[in-house]
Amino acid sequence: MKHIPVRTCIVCRTPNSKRELLRIVRTPEGEILPDLTGKVAGRGCYICASEECFEKMFAKKLLSRAFKREVPKEVYDKIRASGYEIKR
């Protein structure tokens, strides 16, 4: 039986398969960006692919908490426009 990695959404705290969650990464250079491949080097956090979790992440500034630094609004806009399939 193959091991399936499980990660927890930073918004709703629901554990889920790593492949079903969206990964956002802070690179060693300090840039915060969406990780479409799941292989970008750096510290990552995961969110559900739902509009509800995305909106709560934005409203509560949960990326700032996850990465322990202020995350500008432009980063949230970049994540939204990145091609992630957000379920409505």
Residue, then its C-alpha position, 0 to 999 in steps of 0.5 A: m500500500k502506497h503512503i499518501p501524504v496528508r496536510t492540513c488547511i490553514v483556514c478550516r484545519t481540515p486534514n486532506s490529501k496533499r494533492e487535493l490542497l493548494r500549496i503556497v510557498r515562501t521561497p528562500e529569497g522571501e518571495i511568496l507565490p503559488d506552487l502549482t507543481g508542489k516542488v518549489a523549494g521553501r516553506g509551504c502552507y496549504i489551503c482547500a481549493s474552495e472559495e470559502c477557504f480562500e476568502k477567509m484566508f484573505a479576510k483574516k490575513l492567514l498567510s501573514r500568520a503562516f509565514k510570520r511576516e506581512v503579506p501584501k494584497e498583491v500576493y493574494d491577487k497573484i494567487r487568485a490569478s495563478g490558475y489554481e482551480i478554486k471550487r465555488 
